[in-house]
Amino acid sequence: MDDKKLTQQQELFCREYVIDYNGTQAARRAGYSEKTARSQASRLLTNDNILSRIHAIQIEELKKLSVTPESVIMRYLEIYDRCMQNKPVMEWNYSEHKLVETGEYTFDSKGAINALSKIGDYLAMFSKNINLSGKVDTGNSELAEILNQLRARNDAK
């Protein structure tokens, strides 16, 4: 079914699927039988054309919401700023019958760390995996020849 247009029912399945990401329910709502909805959903979700259409619908929805990686980062920065704001620690004053400031302040360190972590993840700042590739020329053809001889002996065994 490569590069073929989806049927109406398949298109409906894709649109229904992005509502709740429940394949069986999407298949039912798209008109597949109750009996086969689960297996149809499983089959449809392995189809490259279906997956491409679902991805395209997701992008359409994100554009409607004006959600971009930059807007998400800006929201994380706003959350970080809010979490870093000092909030006065309050305690009950029995003589005044109300909460009063203690002179100490607190902030939401967990929220701030989480926001910074998400930003760092997006920027790949904390990646522990470094991909290196290339050839090293030792300039020593004798060493290469010795290694080739050893490999040949090992392969002959």
DSSP file with accessible surface (Angstrom, degrees, kcal/mol):
  #  RESIDUE AA STRUCTURE BP1 BP2  ACC     N-H-->O    O-->H-N    N-H-->O    O-->H-N    TCO  KAPPA ALPHA  PHI   PSI    X-CA   Y-CA   Z-CA
    1    1 A M    >         0   0   80      0, 0.0     3,-1.5     0, 0.0     2,-0.1   0.000 360.0 360.0 360.0  23.2    0.0    0.0    0.0
    2    2 A D  T 3   -     0   0  126      1,-0.3     3,-0.1    46,-0.0    45,-0.0  -0.362 360.0  -8.7 -62.7 132.9    3.0    2.3   -0.5
    3    3 A D  T 3  S+     0   0  155      1,-0.2     2,-0.3    -2,-0.1    -1,-0.3   0.692  98.9 138.2  56.2  20.1    2.2    5.9   -1.5
    4    4 A K    <   -     0   0  140     -3,-1.5    -1,-0.2     1,-0.1     2,-0.1  -0.726  61.5-102.1 -92.4 151.7   -1.5    5.0   -2.0
    5    5 A K        -     0   0  196     -2,-0.3     2,-0.1    -3,-0.1    -1,-0.1  -0.416  40.9-112.7 -69.0 143.0   -4.2    7.3   -0.9
    6    6 A L        -     0   0   29     -2,-0.1    -1,-0.1     1,-0.1     2,-0.0  -0.457  28.6-112.9 -75.8 151.0   -5.9    6.2    2.3
    7    7 A T     >  -     0   0   75     -2,-0.1     4,-2.6     1,-0.1     5,-0.2  -0.304  32.3-104.4 -72.2 166.9   -9.5    5.1    2.2
    8    8 A Q  H  > S+     0   0  184      1,-0.2     4,-2.5     2,-0.2     5,-0.2   0.903 123.5  50.7 -58.5 -42.1  -12.1    7.2    3.9
    9    9 A Q  H  > S+     0   0   72      2,-0.2     4,-2.4     1,-0.2    -1,-0.2   0.897 110.1  48.8 -66.3 -39.3  -12.3    4.7    6.8
   10   10 A Q  H  > S+     0   0   14      2,-0.2     4,-2.4     1,-0.2    -2,-0.2   0.915 111.2  50.1 -66.6 -42.0   -8.5    4.7    7.2
   11   11 A E  H  X S+     0   0   50     -4,-2.6     4,-2.4     2,-0.2    -2,-0.2   0.928 111.2  49.3 -60.1 -44.1   -8.4    8.5    7.2
   12   12 A L  H  X S+     0   0   73     -4,-2.5     4,-2.7     1,-0.2     5,-0.2   0.909 108.2  53.9 -63.0 -40.7  -11.2    8.5    9.8
   13   13 A F  H  X S+     0   0    0     -4,-2.4     4,-2.8     2,-0.2    -1,-0.2   0.939 108.6  49.5 -57.7 -46.2   -9.2    6.0   11.9
   14   14 A C  H  X S+     0   0    0     -4,-2.4     4,-1.7     1,-0.2    -2,-0.2   0.929 112.7  46.5 -59.8 -45.7   -6.2    8.4   11.8
   15   15 A R  H  < S+     0   0   94     -4,-2.4     4,-0.3     1,-0.2    -1,-0.2   0.881 115.6  45.9 -65.8 -37.9   -8.2   11.4   12.9
   16   16 A E  H >X S+     0   0   39     -4,-2.7     3,-1.2    -5,-0.2     4,-0.8   0.864 106.8  59.7 -71.9 -35.9   -9.9    9.4   15.6
   17   17 A Y  H 3X S+     0   0   44     -4,-2.8     4,-2.9     1,-0.3     3,-0.4   0.898  99.0  55.8 -61.7 -40.8   -6.6    7.9   16.8
   18   18 A V  H 3< S+     0   0   24     -4,-1.7    -1,-0.3     1,-0.2    -2,-0.2   0.603  95.4  70.7 -72.7  -5.4   -5.0   11.3   17.6
   19   19 A I  H <4 S-     0   0  112     -3,-1.2    -1,-0.2    -4,-0.3    -2,-0.2   0.953 129.9 -12.3 -72.0 -49.1   -7.9   12.1   19.9
   20   20 A D  H  < S-     0   0   70     -4,-0.8    -2,-0.2    -3,-0.4    -3,-0.1   0.375  83.7-121.8-135.9   1.7   -7.0    9.6   22.6
   21   21 A Y     <  +     0   0  116     -4,-2.9     2,-0.7    -5,-0.3    -3,-0.1   0.798  67.4 135.5  56.5  32.7   -4.3    7.4   21.1
   22   22 A N     >  -     0   0   70     -5,-0.3     4,-2.6    -6,-0.3    -1,-0.2  -0.922  39.3-165.8-110.7 105.2   -6.4    4.3   21.8
   23   23 A G  H  > S+     0   0   11     -2,-0.7     4,-2.5     1,-0.2     5,-0.2   0.890  84.8  50.1 -60.7 -43.4   -6.2    2.2   18.6
   24   24 A T  H  > S+     0   0   30      2,-0.2     4,-2.2     1,-0.2    -1,-0.2   0.941 114.1  44.4 -63.0 -47.0   -9.2   -0.1   19.5
   25   25 A Q  H  > S+     0   0   68      1,-0.2     4,-2.8     2,-0.2     5,-0.2   0.903 112.8  52.2 -65.0 -39.3  -11.5    2.8   20.3
   26   26 A A  H  X S+     0   0    0     -4,-2.6     4,-1.8     1,-0.2    -1,-0.2   0.912 108.9  50.6 -62.7 -40.7  -10.4    4.7   17.2
   27   27 A A  H  <>S+     0   0    0     -4,-2.5     5,-2.6     2,-0.2     4,-0.4   0.925 111.3  48.2 -64.1 -42.7  -11.1    1.7   15.0
   28   28 A R  H ><5S+     0   0   79     -4,-2.2     3,-1.5     1,-0.2    -2,-0.2   0.942 112.5  47.7 -61.4 -48.0  -14.6    1.4   16.5
   29   29 A R  H 3<5S+     0   0   90     -4,-2.8    -1,-0.2     1,-0.3    -2,-0.2   0.791 107.8  57.3 -65.6 -24.9  -15.3    5.1   16.0
   30   30 A A  T 3<5S-     0   0    7     -4,-1.8    -1,-0.3    -5,-0.2    -2,-0.2   0.492 126.2 -99.4 -84.2  -3.8  -14.0    4.8   12.4
   31   31 A G  T < 5S+     0   0   54     -3,-1.5    -3,-0.2    -4,-0.4     2,-0.1   0.509  73.8 141.8 102.9   4.2  -16.6    2.1   11.7
   32   32 A Y      < -     0   0   24     -5,-2.6    -1,-0.3    -6,-0.2     5,-0.1  -0.496  62.7 -89.4 -73.6 152.5  -14.6   -1.1   12.0
   33   33 A S     >  -     0   0   59     -2,-0.1     4,-1.2     1,-0.1     3,-0.3  -0.237  25.8-122.6 -66.2 151.1  -16.5   -3.9   13.7
   34   34 A E  T  4 S+     0   0  132      1,-0.2     4,-0.4     2,-0.2     3,-0.3   0.876 111.8  55.2 -55.7 -39.7  -16.5   -4.3   17.4
   35   35 A K  T  4 S+     0   0  203      1,-0.2    -1,-0.2     2,-0.1     4,-0.2   0.857 119.8  27.6 -65.3 -39.3  -15.2   -7.9   17.0
   36   36 A T  T  > S+     0   0   50     -3,-0.3     4,-3.0     1,-0.1     5,-0.3   0.363  87.8 105.4-107.7   4.7  -12.2   -7.0   14.9
   37   37 A A  H  X S+     0   0    0     -4,-1.2     4,-2.7    -3,-0.3     5,-0.2   0.894  82.2  48.6 -55.7 -43.7  -11.5   -3.4   16.1
   38   38 A R  H  > S+     0   0  193     -4,-0.4     4,-2.3     1,-0.2    -1,-0.2   0.941 115.3  42.0 -65.0 -47.5   -8.4   -4.4   18.1
   39   39 A S  H  > S+     0   0   73     -4,-0.2     4,-2.5     2,-0.2    -1,-0.2   0.888 114.5  52.3 -69.3 -36.1   -6.8   -6.5   15.4
   40   40 A Q  H  X S+     0   0   45     -4,-3.0     4,-3.2     2,-0.2     5,-0.2   0.930 109.9  49.4 -62.9 -44.2   -7.6   -3.8   12.8
   41   41 A A  H  X S+     0   0    3     -4,-2.7     4,-2.6    -5,-0.3    -2,-0.2   0.929 111.0  49.5 -60.9 -44.7   -6.1   -1.1   14.9
   42   42 A S  H  < S+     0   0   78     -4,-2.3     4,-0.3     2,-0.2    -1,-0.2   0.926 114.2  45.2 -59.9 -45.1   -2.9   -3.2   15.4
   43   43 A R  H >< S+     0   0  119     -4,-2.5     3,-1.4     1,-0.2     4,-0.3   0.936 113.6  49.4 -64.3 -46.3   -2.7   -3.9   11.7
   44   44 A L  H >< S+     0   0    0     -4,-3.2     3,-1.6     1,-0.3     7,-0.2   0.883 104.9  58.2 -62.9 -38.1   -3.3   -0.2   10.8
   45   45 A L  T 3< S+     0   0   44     -4,-2.6    -1,-0.3     1,-0.3    -2,-0.2   0.486 102.9  53.9 -76.9   0.4   -0.7    1.1   13.2
   46   46 A T  T <  S+     0   0  102     -3,-1.4     2,-0.5    -4,-0.3    -1,-0.3   0.437  85.5 103.0-104.7  -1.5    2.0   -1.0   11.5
   47   47 A N    <>  -     0   0   31     -3,-1.6     4,-2.6    -4,-0.3     5,-0.2  -0.693  66.1-147.5 -86.1 123.5    1.1    0.6    8.1
   48   48 A D  H  > S+     0   0  108     -2,-0.5     4,-2.6     1,-0.2     5,-0.2   0.863  98.3  52.3 -58.9 -38.5    3.7    3.3    7.1
   49   49 A N  H  > S+     0   0   25      2,-0.2     4,-2.1     1,-0.2    -1,-0.2   0.898 110.6  47.8 -66.8 -38.7    1.0    5.3    5.2
   50   50 A I  H  > S+     0   0    0     -6,-0.2     4,-2.7     2,-0.2    -2,-0.2   0.945 112.9  48.2 -65.1 -47.1   -1.2    5.3    8.3
   51   51 A L  H  X S+     0   0   74     -4,-2.6     4,-2.5    -7,-0.2    -2,-0.2   0.899 111.0  50.9 -62.9 -38.7    1.6    6.3   10.6
   52   52 A S  H  X S+     0   0   77     -4,-2.6     4,-2.4    -5,-0.2    -1,-0.2   0.910 111.2  48.1 -64.1 -41.3    2.7    9.1    8.2
   53   53 A R  H  X S+     0   0   54     -4,-2.1     4,-2.5     2,-0.2    -2,-0.2   0.910 110.3  51.3 -67.3 -40.3   -0.9   10.4    8.1
   54   54 A I  H  X S+     0   0    9     -4,-2.7     4,-2.5     1,-0.2    -2,-0.2   0.937 110.9  49.1 -60.5 -44.4   -1.1   10.3   11.9
   55   55 A H  H  X S+     0   0  106     -4,-2.5     4,-2.2     1,-0.2    -2,-0.2   0.919 110.2  50.8 -61.9 -42.1    2.1   12.2   12.2
   56   56 A A  H  X S+     0   0   37     -4,-2.4     4,-2.4     1,-0.2    -1,-0.2   0.902 110.1  49.9 -63.0 -40.0    0.8   14.8    9.6
   57   57 A I  H  X S+     0   0    0     -4,-2.5     4,-2.6     2,-0.2    -1,-0.2   0.915 108.4  53.3 -64.9 -40.8   -2.4   15.2   11.6
   58   58 A Q  H  X S+     0   0   59     -4,-2.5     4,-2.4     1,-0.2    -2,-0.2   0.923 109.4  48.3 -60.2 -42.6   -0.4   15.7   14.8
   59   59 A I  H  X S+     0   0   64     -4,-2.2     4,-2.5     1,-0.2    -1,-0.2   0.920 109.7  52.6 -64.6 -42.0    1.7   18.5   13.1
   60   60 A E  H  X S+     0   0   70     -4,-2.4     4,-1.9     1,-0.2    -1,-0.2   0.919 110.6  48.2 -57.5 -45.0   -1.6   20.1   11.9
   61   61 A E  H  X S+     0   0   71     -4,-2.6     4,-1.6     1,-0.2    -1,-0.2   0.893 110.2  50.9 -64.5 -41.0   -2.9   20.1   15.5
   62   62 A L  H  X>S+     0   0   82     -4,-2.4     5,-2.5     1,-0.2     4,-0.5   0.899 108.4  52.3 -64.2 -38.3    0.3   21.6   16.9
   63   63 A K  H ><5S+     0   0  155     -4,-2.5     3,-0.9     1,-0.2    -1,-0.2   0.893 106.0  54.4 -64.8 -37.9    0.2   24.4   14.3
   64   64 A K  H 3<5S+     0   0  143     -4,-1.9    -1,-0.2     1,-0.3    -2,-0.2   0.866 112.5  43.4 -60.8 -36.6   -3.4   25.2   15.3
   65   65 A L  H 3<5S-     0   0  122     -4,-1.6    -1,-0.3    -5,-0.1    -2,-0.2   0.489 109.3-126.7 -85.9  -4.8   -2.2   25.5   18.9
   66   66 A S  T <<5 +     0   0   91     -3,-0.9     2,-0.6    -4,-0.5    -3,-0.2   0.879  51.6 161.3  58.4  38.1    0.9   27.5   17.8
   67   67 A V      < +     0   0   55     -5,-2.5    -1,-0.2    -6,-0.1    -2,-0.1  -0.835   5.2 160.2 -93.5 120.4    3.1   25.0   19.7
   68   68 A T     >  -     0   0   63     -2,-0.6     4,-2.3    -3,-0.1     5,-0.2  -0.891  54.9-105.9-129.2 162.9    6.7   25.1   18.6
   69   69 A P  H  > S+     0   0   66      0, 0.0     4,-2.4     0, 0.0     5,-0.2   0.910 123.1  52.9 -56.1 -37.6    9.9   23.9   20.3
   70   70 A E  H  > S+     0   0  121      1,-0.2     4,-2.5     2,-0.2     5,-0.2   0.901 107.4  49.7 -65.5 -40.7   10.7   27.6   20.9
   71   71 A S  H  > S+     0   0   34      2,-0.2     4,-2.1     1,-0.2    -1,-0.2   0.884 110.5  50.8 -67.5 -34.8    7.3   28.3   22.6
   72   72 A V  H  X S+     0   0   59     -4,-2.3     4,-2.4     2,-0.2    -2,-0.2   0.936 110.4  49.0 -66.4 -44.2    7.7   25.2   24.8
   73   73 A I  H  X S+     0   0   27     -4,-2.4     4,-2.4     1,-0.2    -2,-0.2   0.919 109.3  52.9 -60.5 -42.2   11.2   26.4   25.9
   74   74 A M  H  X S+     0   0  103     -4,-2.5     4,-2.2     1,-0.2    -1,-0.2   0.909 108.7  50.1 -61.3 -39.5    9.7   29.9   26.6
   75   75 A R  H  X S+     0   0  164     -4,-2.1     4,-2.6     2,-0.2    -1,-0.2   0.908 108.9  51.4 -65.0 -41.0    7.1   28.3   28.8
   76   76 A Y  H  X S+     0   0   63     -4,-2.4     4,-2.7     2,-0.2    -2,-0.2   0.903 109.3  51.1 -61.7 -38.5    9.7   26.3   30.7
   77   77 A L  H  X S+     0   0   66     -4,-2.4     4,-2.7     2,-0.2    -2,-0.2   0.903 109.5  50.1 -65.3 -39.0   11.6   29.6   31.2
   78   78 A E  H  X S+     0   0   84     -4,-2.2     4,-2.5     2,-0.2    -2,-0.2   0.919 111.2  48.8 -63.2 -43.0    8.5   31.2   32.6
   79   79 A I  H  X S+     0   0   66     -4,-2.6     4,-2.8     2,-0.2    -2,-0.2   0.930 110.8  50.8 -62.3 -44.0    8.0   28.3   34.9
   80   80 A Y  H  X S+     0   0   64     -4,-2.7     4,-1.8     1,-0.2    -2,-0.2   0.940 110.4  49.1 -58.4 -47.9   11.6   28.5   36.0
   81   81 A D  H  X S+     0   0   95     -4,-2.7     4,-0.5     1,-0.2    -1,-0.2   0.916 112.8  47.4 -59.2 -44.0   11.2   32.2   36.7
   82   82 A R  H >< S+     0   0  138     -4,-2.5     3,-1.0     1,-0.2    -1,-0.2   0.910 111.1  51.0 -64.0 -41.5    8.0   31.6   38.7
   83   83 A C  H 3< S+     0   0   10     -4,-2.8    25,-1.8     1,-0.2    -1,-0.2   0.804 107.5  54.1 -66.8 -28.2    9.6   28.8   40.7
   84   84 A M  H 3< S+     0   0   71     -4,-1.8    -1,-0.2    -5,-0.2     2,-0.2   0.548  81.7 111.6 -84.3  -7.6   12.6   31.0   41.6
   85   85 A Q  S << S-     0   0  114     -3,-1.0    23,-0.3    -4,-0.5     2,-0.2  -0.496  75.2-116.1 -69.0 133.3   10.5   33.8   43.0
   86   86 A N        -     0   0  115     -2,-0.2    21,-0.2    21,-0.1    -1,-0.1  -0.497  29.4-164.7 -70.1 134.1   10.9   34.1   46.8
   87   87 A K  E     -A  106   0A  96     19,-3.0    19,-2.5    -2,-0.2     2,-0.1  -0.985  23.6-116.0-119.6 131.2    7.8   33.4   48.7
   88   88 A P  E     -A  105   0A  49      0, 0.0     2,-0.5     0, 0.0    17,-0.2  -0.372  24.0-122.7 -67.8 140.7    7.6   34.5   52.3
   89   89 A V  E     -     0   0A  49     15,-2.8    13,-2.5    -2,-0.1    14,-0.4  -0.730  33.3-156.1 -80.3 128.0    7.2   31.7   54.9
   90   90 A M  E     -A  101   0A  85     -2,-0.5     2,-0.3    11,-0.2    11,-0.2  -0.819  14.7-178.4-109.4 147.5    4.1   32.4   56.9
   91   91 A E  E     -A  100   0A 116      9,-2.3     9,-2.8    -2,-0.3     2,-0.3  -0.980  35.1 -97.5-141.2 156.2    3.1   31.3   60.4
   92   92 A W  E     -A   99   0A 120     -2,-0.3     2,-0.7     7,-0.2     7,-0.2  -0.542  27.2-153.2 -77.0 127.0    0.1   31.7   62.5
   93   93 A N  E  >> -A   98   0A  40      5,-2.9     4,-1.3    -2,-0.3     5,-1.3  -0.912   4.4-163.8-100.1 111.1    0.3   34.6   65.1
   94   94 A Y  T  45S+     0   0  180     -2,-0.7    -1,-0.2     1,-0.2     5,-0.0   0.845  86.5  51.1 -67.9 -32.5   -2.1   33.6   67.9
   95   95 A S  T  45S+     0   0  101      1,-0.2    -1,-0.2     3,-0.1    -2,-0.0   0.878 119.9  34.8 -74.4 -33.6   -2.2   37.1   69.4
   96   96 A E  T  45S-     0   0  103      2,-0.2    -1,-0.2     4,-0.0    -2,-0.2   0.536 100.8-135.1 -93.2 -11.0   -3.1   38.7   66.1
   97   97 A H  T  <5S+     0   0  137     -4,-1.3     2,-0.3     1,-0.2    -3,-0.2   0.898  70.4  86.2  57.4  45.6   -5.2   35.8   64.9
   98   98 A K  E   <S-A   93   0A 110     -5,-1.3    -5,-2.9    -7,-0.1     2,-0.3  -0.979  85.4 -86.2-160.3 166.6   -3.7   35.8   61.4
   99   99 A L  E     -A   92   0A  96     -2,-0.3     2,-0.3    -7,-0.2    -7,-0.2  -0.607  45.1-174.4 -78.6 138.4   -0.8   34.6   59.3
  100  100 A V  E     -A   91   0A  33     -9,-2.8    -9,-2.3    -2,-0.3     2,-0.1  -0.950  30.2 -97.5-131.8 155.0    2.3   36.7   59.5
  101  101 A E  E     -A   90   0A 110     -2,-0.3   -11,-0.2   -11,-0.2     4,-0.1  -0.445  21.1-154.8 -70.6 142.9    5.7   36.6   57.7
  102  102 A T  E     -     0   0A  46    -13,-2.5    -1,-0.1     2,-0.3   -12,-0.1   0.554  42.8-109.7 -91.7 -12.8    8.5   35.0   59.5
  103  103 A G  E    S+     0   0A  56      1,-0.4     2,-0.3   -14,-0.4   -13,-0.1   0.338  88.3 107.4  94.3  -5.6   11.3   36.9   57.7
  104  104 A E  E     -     0   0A 133    -15,-0.3   -15,-2.8     0, 0.0    -1,-0.4  -0.732  54.2-154.9-102.6 156.1   12.3   33.7   55.9
  105  105 A Y  E     -A   88   0A 127     -2,-0.3     2,-0.3   -17,-0.2   -19,-0.1  -0.924   8.4-171.2-130.9 155.7   11.7   32.9   52.3
  106  106 A T  E     -A   87   0A  74    -19,-2.5   -19,-3.0    -2,-0.3     2,-0.3  -0.892   2.1-165.0-137.5 165.9   11.3   29.8   50.2
  107  107 A F        -     0   0   88     -2,-0.3     2,-1.5   -21,-0.2     3,-0.2  -0.948  38.0 -94.9-147.0 167.3   11.1   28.9   46.5
  108  108 A D     >  +     0   0   67    -25,-1.8     4,-2.1    -2,-0.3     5,-0.2  -0.646  44.5 169.7 -88.3  85.1   10.1   25.9   44.4
  109  109 A S  H  > S+     0   0   58     -2,-1.5     4,-2.8     1,-0.2     5,-0.2   0.887  74.8  53.8 -66.9 -36.7   13.4   24.3   43.9
  110  110 A K  H  > S+     0   0  170      1,-0.2     4,-2.4     2,-0.2    -1,-0.2   0.925 110.8  45.9 -64.3 -44.2   12.0   21.1   42.4
  111  111 A G  H  > S+     0   0   15      2,-0.2     4,-2.4     1,-0.2    -1,-0.2   0.911 113.8  49.5 -63.7 -41.5    9.9   23.0   39.8
  112  112 A A  H  X S+     0   0    4     -4,-2.1     4,-2.5     2,-0.2     5,-0.2   0.937 112.6  46.8 -63.9 -45.1   13.0   25.1   38.9
  113  113 A I  H  X S+     0   0  113     -4,-2.8     4,-2.7     1,-0.2    -2,-0.2   0.913 111.8  51.2 -64.0 -41.9   15.2   22.1   38.6
  114  114 A N  H  X S+     0   0   87     -4,-2.4     4,-2.4    -5,-0.2    -1,-0.2   0.929 110.9  48.1 -61.8 -44.8   12.6   20.3   36.4
  115  115 A A  H  X S+     0   0    1     -4,-2.4     4,-2.1     1,-0.2    -2,-0.2   0.936 114.0  46.3 -62.5 -45.6   12.2   23.3   34.1
  116  116 A L  H  X S+     0   0   81     -4,-2.5     4,-2.9     1,-0.2    -1,-0.2   0.896 110.8  53.7 -63.4 -38.1   16.0   23.6   33.7
  117  117 A S  H  X S+     0   0   45     -4,-2.7     4,-2.7    -5,-0.2    -1,-0.2   0.918 108.4  49.0 -61.9 -43.4   16.3   19.9   33.2
  118  118 A K  H  X S+     0   0   83     -4,-2.4     4,-2.3     2,-0.2    -1,-0.2   0.908 112.7  47.7 -64.1 -41.6   13.8   20.0   30.3
  119  119 A I  H  X S+     0   0   20     -4,-2.1     4,-2.2     2,-0.2    -2,-0.2   0.941 112.7  49.1 -64.1 -44.9   15.5   22.9   28.7
  120  120 A G  H  <>S+     0   0    2     -4,-2.9     5,-2.8     1,-0.2     6,-0.5   0.893 109.8  51.7 -61.7 -39.1   18.9   21.1   29.1
  121  121 A D  H ><5S+     0   0   93     -4,-2.7     3,-1.2     3,-0.2    -1,-0.2   0.930 109.3  50.0 -62.1 -45.2   17.5   17.9   27.6
  122  122 A Y  H 3<5S+     0   0  123     -4,-2.3    -2,-0.2     1,-0.3    -1,-0.2   0.905 113.7  44.9 -61.4 -39.1   16.1   19.9   24.6
  123  123 A L  T 3<5S-     0   0  101     -4,-2.2    -1,-0.3    -5,-0.2    -2,-0.2   0.449 109.5-126.3 -84.2   1.2   19.5   21.5   24.0
  124  124 A A  T X 5 +     0   0   67     -3,-1.2     3,-0.7    -4,-0.4    -3,-0.2   0.850  61.9 144.7  56.2  38.8   21.2   18.1   24.5
  125  125 A M  T 3 < +     0   0  126     -5,-2.8    -4,-0.1     1,-0.2    -1,-0.1   0.731  68.0  43.3 -77.2 -23.4   23.4   19.7   27.2
  126  126 A F  T 3  S+     0   0  117     -6,-0.5    -1,-0.2    -9,-0.1     2,-0.2   0.158  76.7 141.9-111.3  18.3   23.5   16.6   29.4
  127  127 A S    <   -     0   0   73     -3,-0.7    -6,-0.0     1,-0.2     0, 0.0  -0.419  29.3-172.7 -66.4 127.5   24.1   14.0   26.8
  128  128 A K        +     0   0  195     -2,-0.2     2,-0.6     2,-0.0    -1,-0.2   0.587  64.0  85.7 -93.3 -15.0   26.5   11.3   28.0
  129  129 A N        -     0   0  129      2,-0.0     2,-0.5     0, 0.0    -2,-0.0  -0.801  58.0-173.7 -92.4 121.1   26.7    9.6   24.7
  130  130 A I        -     0   0  134     -2,-0.6     2,-0.7     2,-0.0    -2,-0.0  -0.966  13.8-147.4-115.0 123.4   29.3   11.1   22.4
  131  131 A N        +     0   0  158     -2,-0.5     2,-0.4     2,-0.0    -2,-0.0  -0.826  22.3 174.9 -94.4 117.6   29.4    9.7   18.8
  132  132 A L        +     0   0  159     -2,-0.7     2,-0.3     2,-0.0    -2,-0.0  -0.956   1.9 167.2-120.0 139.5   32.8    9.7   17.4
  133  133 A S        +     0   0  129     -2,-0.4     2,-0.3     2,-0.1    -2,-0.0  -0.984  19.6  91.9-146.6 158.1   33.7    8.2   14.0
  134  134 A G        -     0   0   74     -2,-0.3     2,-0.4     2,-0.0    -2,-0.0  -0.824  61.2 -80.1 145.7 176.8   36.7    8.3   11.7
  135  135 A K        -     0   0  210     -2,-0.3     2,-0.6     2,-0.0    -2,-0.1  -0.866  26.9-144.7-112.5 148.2   39.9    6.6   10.8
  136  136 A V        -     0   0  132     -2,-0.4     2,-0.8     2,-0.0     3,-0.1  -0.958   8.5-155.7-112.4 121.1   43.2    6.8   12.5
  137  137 A D        -     0   0  147     -2,-0.6    -2,-0.0     1,-0.2     0, 0.0  -0.862  10.5-176.8 -97.5 108.6   46.2    6.7   10.3
  138  138 A T        -     0   0   92     -2,-0.8    -1,-0.2     2,-0.1     3,-0.1   0.628  34.8-131.8 -79.4 -12.6   49.1    5.5   12.3
  139  139 A G  S    S+     0   0   66      1,-0.2     2,-0.6    -3,-0.1     3,-0.1   0.638  74.2 116.1  72.4  10.5   51.5    5.9    9.4
  140  140 A N     >  +     0   0   75      1,-0.2     4,-1.4     2,-0.1     3,-0.2  -0.821  35.1 172.3-119.0  91.5   52.7    2.4   10.2
  141  141 A S  H  > S+     0   0   98     -2,-0.6     4,-2.2     1,-0.2     5,-0.2   0.781  79.0  63.5 -70.0 -24.6   52.0    0.0    7.3
  142  142 A E  H  > S+     0   0  146      2,-0.2     4,-2.5     1,-0.2    -1,-0.2   0.926 101.9  49.6 -64.0 -42.5   54.1   -2.7    9.0
  143  143 A L  H  > S+     0   0   76      1,-0.2     4,-2.6    -3,-0.2     5,-0.2   0.918 110.5  50.1 -62.1 -43.3   51.6   -2.7   12.0
  144  144 A A  H  X S+     0   0   48     -4,-1.4     4,-2.3     1,-0.2    -1,-0.2   0.908 110.4  50.3 -61.6 -40.9   48.7   -3.0    9.6
  145  145 A E  H  X S+     0   0  101     -4,-2.2     4,-2.2     2,-0.2    -2,-0.2   0.922 110.4  49.2 -65.5 -41.0   50.4   -5.9    7.8
  146  146 A I  H  X S+     0   0   87     -4,-2.5     4,-2.5     1,-0.2    -2,-0.2   0.931 111.2  49.8 -64.1 -44.4   51.0   -7.7   11.0
  147  147 A L  H  X S+     0   0   69     -4,-2.6     4,-2.5     1,-0.2    -1,-0.2   0.909 109.9  51.0 -61.6 -41.8   47.4   -7.3   12.1
  148  148 A N  H  X S+     0   0   85     -4,-2.3     4,-2.3     2,-0.2    -1,-0.2   0.902 110.1  49.7 -62.3 -40.9   46.2   -8.6    8.8
  149  149 A Q  H  X S+     0   0   91     -4,-2.2     4,-2.3     2,-0.2    -2,-0.2   0.918 111.3  48.8 -63.7 -43.2   48.4  -11.7    9.1
  150  150 A L  H  X S+     0   0   91     -4,-2.5     4,-2.3     1,-0.2    -2,-0.2   0.905 111.6  49.5 -63.7 -41.3   47.2  -12.4   12.6
  151  151 A R  H  X S+     0   0  139     -4,-2.5     4,-2.6     2,-0.2    -1,-0.2   0.902 109.8  51.6 -63.7 -41.6   43.5  -12.0   11.4
  152  152 A A  H  X S+     0   0   60     -4,-2.3     4,-1.7     2,-0.2    -2,-0.2   0.907 110.6  48.0 -62.4 -41.4   44.2  -14.4    8.5
  153  153 A R  H  X S+     0   0  156     -4,-2.3     4,-0.9     2,-0.2    -1,-0.2   0.909 112.5  49.1 -64.2 -42.0   45.6  -17.0   10.9
  154  154 A N  H >< S+     0   0  110     -4,-2.3     3,-0.6     1,-0.2    -2,-0.2   0.896 111.1  49.5 -65.7 -39.9   42.7  -16.6   13.3
  155  155 A D  H 3< S+     0   0  132     -4,-2.6    -1,-0.2     1,-0.2    -2,-0.2   0.841 105.9  57.8 -68.7 -29.9   40.2  -17.0   10.4
  156  156 A A  H 3<        0   0   89     -4,-1.7    -1,-0.2    -5,-0.2    -2,-0.2   0.729 360.0 360.0 -73.1 -22.6   42.0  -20.1    9.2
  157  157 A K    <<        0   0  201     -4,-0.9    -3,-0.1    -3,-0.6    -4,-0.0   0.082 360.0 360.0 -72.0 360.0   41.5  -21.8   12.5
